[in-house]
């Protein structure tokens, strides 16, 4: 089979490059505090990226050294990986399609409700066993301490636009409870403790705060949604590019095979 090493090598080199943003997206997720605590998406993304890299290398070797069986293996394996990547893209979109923040009265930051998010995401944080592990991981970060360093006056805190969903849900009580601001992680004299179960969960203990609140779980899911959507955009672009590369590779493989058969026929060796 007289395969063009230049064409097949270039095609598979592009596929190798396309694995880099997938692996990079997974590594980025692993470095984010919330995703590193939950450990849901980063490893599937990293593993898929590594598999694309390995299969692309196999295709590159098969094209460069003209190894037909390795190219056939590459085409089959890459098709499977493209299907898996497409499924992952659709899955991320579906589980992040619900949920958004709500603007409380006289506040610039948003607050979040757990029931607004998809059932699959809610199940990842509802069980006490899973949440205890996640809560312990989140409480070990400096996200709440950073609020105390950034805001000392109540009005500055209420007008803040850069409070993350995790900080909004885990580091302070819900606004509707009517607590009085002392500092971002210390609140007193609630007016309406019956407004939400989270009002009773709030603690001025700097280790506890609102980590047991549903608002903290909702804030975590809001953070995950934002980060997963960014990853999904990267995966969509990579998926489209991989499909184009795969189709070009299939055409090149078919054309070379046709030319090989035609040459054998002209030589009188084709039966």
N, C-alpha and C positions, 0 to 999 in steps of 0.2 A: 504494500500500500504506500504510494508515493505522497505522503502527507507533506504539506508545506510547513517546515519547522518555523519559519518566520511568522507566518500568519497565526498558527496555533500557539506559538510561544507568546506572541503579543496579546492574544485573546486571554490566555490564562494568566499572564502577568497582570492584566487589568483586574481579573477576578481575585488575584492575590491582594492587590491594593484595596479592593472593595471589602475584604475581610477586616481591614484595619479599623474603619469607623465602627464596625459592629463590636469588635473586641474593645475598642476605646470607650464605647457607650456603656458596656458592661462594667469596665473598670471604673468609670466615672460614677456609676450608681453605687459601686462598692465603697467608694470614698465618701459618699454622702452619709451623714450621721443617721438619718432616718432609715434609709435603705440598708445600711450596714446593721441596724438593729432588727429590721424585719426579715431581711435575707429571703426575698421572694423572687425578684426578677433578674438580679445581676448575674447569677450563675447560669441560668438558661441562655442569656444573651452572650455571655463570654464563651460558653461551650459551643454554641452555634457559630460564633465567629471563628473559633479555632478550627472547627470542622470544615468551614468554608475555606480557610487557609490551607488545611491539609489536602483537601480534595483538589483545590486549585493548583497546588504544588504537584500533585500527581498528574493533573492534566498538562501542566507545563513540561514535566519530564517526558510524558507520553508523546507530546507534540514535538519536542525538541529532538528526542532520540527515535522518533517514529516507531512507537510501540502501540500497535492498534488495540490490543486488549486493554491496555491501561487507559487509552482514550475512551473506549466504550464504558469502562468502569467509571471514569470521570463523568461522562454524560449522564449515566444512570444516577450516580451518587449526587451530582449537583442538582438534578431535577428533584430528588427527594429533599435536599436542603432548601431549595427554593420554595417548595410546598410548605415545609416546616416554618420557614421565615414568614411566608404569607399568613400562615395560621397564627403565628405569634403577633404579627402586626394587627390582625383582626381581633385577637383576644385582648391585647392592650387597649385598643380603641373601645371595645365593648365594656370592659370593666372600669374604664375611666370616663364613660360617657355621662355619668350622673354625678351630681354633687357640686355645690358652689358655696361661696361665703355669703353671709348676711350682714348688712351694715346696721349695728345697734344704734339707738338714739344717742346723739351728741358724741359720737366716736368716729374717728377716721379709719380705724382698722376694722377688719372683718372678723366675725365669729362663725363657728361651723357647727352643724348638727349631724350626728352620726347617721340618722335615718335617711339622709339625703343621698348617701353613697350606695353603690351597687352591693347586692347581697353577697357576692363573692368576696369583695374587699372587707365588708363588715364581719364576715365569718373569720377572717384572718386575725381579728383583734377582739372578738367577743369572748372567747373562752378565757377563763382566769389563768389557765396554765400558760397559754401563749402570751397573754398580756403581761403577766408578771415578769416574764423574761424580757419583753420589749420595754416595759416600764423601767426595769432596772438598768437597761442599756441607755435609755433616754435620760434618766436622772443623773447619769454619770457625765453627761455633757455640760457645757458651760452656757447653754442657750438662755437659761433664765437669769443666770448671774450677769450676762451681758446686758439685759434690760436694766438692771439696777445701775450699771455703769453708764448707760446711755441716757436715762431719764430719772430726774430727781423731783421734778414738778409735775403735779397731776395733769395740768392742762397740756403740757408738752407731751405727756404719755397719751392722753386722749386724742391728740391731733396727729399722732405718729402714723405714717403710711407704710413704714418699712418693717412692721412687726410680722414675722412669719406665721403661717397657720399653726405650726407647732408651738410657738411662743404664745400665741393668742389662746390656744386651747389648753395648754399644760401649765403655764406660768402664772395665771391669774384666774379669778372666778368669773363666771358669766356675768355680763352687765346687768341682766334682769334680776339678779339676786340683790342688787342695791348696796353692795359693799362700799365702804369709804376708803379711798386711796390713802395709803401711807407711803408706800413705794411700790414699784411694779410687781413685787412678789410678797407684799405684806398688805393685807386689807382687813378692815374691822367693821363692826356694827352693821351687819346685813339688815336690810329693811324687809325683804321678802324671801325668806328661806324656802318657802313652799313653791316658789315659782318654777324650780327645776331641781331634780334630784342632785345635780352637780353642786347646787348651793350647799348641800350638807356634806358633800365629799371634799369641799375645799378645806385646806389646812395651811396655816402660816408656818408650819414646820417646813423648812427649806428643802428637806428631802422628799416630803410628801406633795406639797402644793396641790395641784389639780391633776396629778398623774393618774389618779383613780377615776377621773371624770370621763364621761362620754365625750365631752368637748375636746379632751386631749386625744382620744382615739380618732375623733373627726378631724382634728388638726393634722394628725399623722397621715390620715388618708388624703387630705387636701394636699399635703406636701408630696405624697407619693404620686397623686394624680398629675401634678404639675411636672414633676421630674420624669414620670413615665411617658407623658405626652411628648416631651422633648426627645426622649429616646425613640419613640414611635416615629417621629418625623425622620430621624436618621435612618431607621430601619426601612421606612417606605422608600426613601431615595435610593438606598442600597438595593432594595428588592427590585425596583424598576431597572436600575443599571445592570444587576445580575441577570435579569430576564433578557435584556438586550444582548449582553455578552453571551449568554447561553444560546440564544437563537442564532447569533453569528457563528458560534462554534459548531452548532448542528449543521448549518448550511455549508461551512467549510469542510466538515467531516464528510457530508453527503457528496459534495462536489469532488473531493479527492477520491472517494470510493468509486464514484462513477467514472472518473478519468482512469483510474487503475483498471477497472473492468474493461473499459474501451481499449486501453493499450494492450491488455492481455488478449482481447479478441482480435486486434490487428496482428498480433504476433502469432495467432493461431493456437494459443494455449488455453483459451476459454472454451469450456464445454457446456 
